[in-house]
Amino acid sequence: MEFRNRKDELDITSENPMVYEDNVVGWYDAINNKIMKSRETKSQALTFFINRSKIGIAPIDKDSETLLSQMEHRDRYLPAIEKMAEKRKCEWLTVRDLLKTLSGEEKEIAYQPNGKPYLSDCSYHVSISHTNYKGVHDDHLSGYVAMVLNEEKEVAIDIEMISPRVLKIKDRFLTEEEAKSISADNEIIHLLLHWSAKESVFKILDTENVDYQSQIHVSPFKPVIGEWSRFEVHETRTKQQQVFCVHYFVHEDYVLTVIG
């Protein structure tokens, strides 16, 4: 992967202050150290900037009462969640709590008829994703939510829990060329990154009847684990036939892809 020296061309920073170095590799290392340390404390939410987009990943590890107690406008949320099961309440409230962390204030999330989220005050373009554990786990962590905000342009994000389940559906979304490029050493990770990237492209296209196998194409790449990296994806669904730069990160629990 080629790293550029101009910060405005590839802006990936953490929320915490860090010294920017002329050597972007060193700059990436500083961010990746933060990510790796977070593995020791899964309850820590992560926040980053990529090309002026604000990105957040938060564990779903608090009960609904704890999450509500952190909300300034608690009463506003009660009618929306009163009929939800506890697990769904926690997921829903964790999304709002993460939005507050990224934007600095509580904001209302509304939804278009097709389910696409937007902020009622139109202050940011927003994309949201969540993933849940399948099965029983020893801790209180039930999954993660991810969000990206950008004031100027459309964005997309997708998070997928690492699981061999993707092996069962790979023939539905991989092209023949993509299948040939899958790493034998990291097959599940590589497959999930393809799936997640196509999910992110689908979200940003905001178009019906998108065929993941024939209309979204992932350029060959070697998956990098434990640090931010990127690859290209192009679509043939629209007249524009756009090419997207997909940033990604492979955590011990999940893979994350972002366009923005």
N, C-alpha and C positions, 0 to 999 in steps of 0.2 A: 504494500500500500504506500502510495506517495503522500507525504505530508507537506503541506505548504507552510511558508513562514508568515504569511499575512493573516492576522487574526480575523479580519472581516470576511475572509473567504471560507474559513472553517471555524466557526465560533462555538466551541464546546467548553463550558466552564461550569463549575459547581456554584451553588448558592453561597457557600462560605468563601470569604476573601482568599485569593491565592495570587501569587506573583506570576504574571505571564512572562514566559521566557521566549527568546527568539527561536529557540529550538522547540518546535511544536511537539516533538516526541516526548520531551521532558514535561511539557505541559499536559499531554495526555496521561503521562505516568502519574502526575499529581492527582488527577481526577480518578484514575483507576485505583489508586491506593485508597481513596475514600470509599469506592465501591467495595473493594475487597475487605476493608475493615468492617463495613456494614454487615458482612456475612456473620460476624461474631455477635451482632445485635440485630436480629431480624425485625425488631419492632421499630427500627429507625426508618423514617421516610427519607427518600433520596430526591434531591432536586438538582436540575441541571439546565443549562442553556445550550441550544444548538441552533446556530444561524438565527438568533433573535427569538427563538421559540423557547418557552418555559416548559420544562418537562418534570413531572413528578411521578414517583412510584411509592405507594404506601401499602403496608401489610394490613390485612383485615384481621386484626387481633384484639380489638376492644369490643365490649358489649355495648348495646345501644344506649343504655343509660349513661355510661361513661362518655360516649360520643356526644350525646345530647347536652351533657353538662359543659362541654367545651364550646357549644354554640351560643352566640349572643342572642339570636332570635329563635330560641328553642320552640316557642309556641307556634311558629310558622311551619315547622316541620311535622308536628304531631298529627295533624289530619292526614298528611300524605302517607305516613307509615303505620297508622293505627291497625290496619288489617293485614300488614305484612308479617310473615314469619320472622323470628329473631335473626336468622342467618341473612335474610334479605334486608332487614333493617340495618344490620351492621354494614353490609356492602353499600347500601344507598347512602348512609350517613358518612361512611369513610370517603366516598366520592366528594361529598360536600365539604368535608373537613380538608381534603387535599386541595380542593379549589380555593378554599380560604387561605391555605398555606401559600399557594402559587400566586394568587392575585392580591393578597393582603387584606381581603375583606370577604364577608359572606355575600354570595351572589346567587341569583335564582337561575337554575338550569331548566330550560323548556325543551320541548321536543317537536320536531316537524312530524307530519303525518307518517313519513317513512321510518320514524324512530331516530333520526339524526339529531343529536343534541345541539343546542345553541344557548348562549347567555342572553337573558331577557334584556339586559342593558346594552347589548351589542358591543361591549368593551373589548372582547377578544373573540377570535375564531377558536373553537374548542373541539377536541376529540377525546373520547373516553373509552377505556377498555378495562375488562376485569377477567380474572381467571381464578378458578377454585380447585382445591385439592380434591382428588377422587379417592375415597377410602378414609381410613381412620389414622389420625396422627396424634402423637403424644403431647404436643404443645397446643396453645390456643390459637395458632395461626390457621386460618381457614382458606386464605388465598391472598391475592393482591389486586389493587386497582392502579391504573396508570392513566395519566392525563397529559395533554399538551395544549398550550395556549400560544396564540400569536396575534398581535394587534393588527397585522397588515394582510396576511394571506391565509388561505385554507391549509389545514394541517391534518395529519392522521397519525394514529398510534394503535398498536396492537400488542397485547401481552399474552403469552401462551405458557401454561405450566408444562414443564418437561415431563413427557410421558410416552411410552411406546405405543400408545393408542394411534398416533399419527401413522404408524406402519400400515394400519388397516385401510387407510384412505388415500395413500400416496398416489395410487393410480388414477385418482379422480382429479388431481390438480397439477401433477407434473407432466411436462412435455417429454417427449422421447429424449431430447438433448439434455434437459434438466436431470432426468433420471440417470443418464450416463455420467453426469458430473458430481453426483452425490458421493461424499466422502465415506469410505468403508469404515474408517476409524471413528468418525463422529456422525454416524448415519442419522440417528434420531434428532440431534441438534441441527444438522444440515437440513433435514426435512422440515422441521419446525420453522426454521428461518425462511424457507421458501413459502410455506403456508402463511406464516405471519406477515411476510412482505406482501403477499397477494391480498391478504385481508386489509392491510393498510392502503394499498392501491385502490381496492374496491371502495373503501370509505372516502378517499379523496376524489375519486371520479364522481361519486354521488349519482350513479347511473344504474338503471335497472338492467337485468338480463346480461350480466357480465359472466363470461365463462372463464374460470380460473385457468383451465388447461390450454385453451386455444387463443385467449385474448390478453393474458398477462404473462410476460416472459421475463424470467430472472437470468441475468447474465452470469456466466460461471464465476465462482469465487470460492476461496478456501475459508471455511469458518474459523474465526478467531474467538477463542474462549477467554473470558476474564478481563477483556478490555473493549472499549468502543472501537467499532470499525464500520465499514460501509460497503455497499455494492449497488449496482444499477439494475433497475427494472423498467421495462418499457411495455406500453399497452397498445393494443391494436383494436380496442373497442370503439374509440372515438375517431373523428376525422383528424384531430390534432396529433394522434399517435405520440403521446408524450413519453418522455424519459424521466424517471424519478431517481434521485439519489436517496437510498434507504440507509439510514443510520441504524445500527443495531448493537445490542449488548446481550451476552449470554451470562446469566446469573446461575448460581447452583440450583435454583428452583425454577427459573423461567427464562424464556427468550423474549426480548423486547425489540420491536421495530418501530421507527419513527420517520415520517415524511414531513418536512417543514423547515 
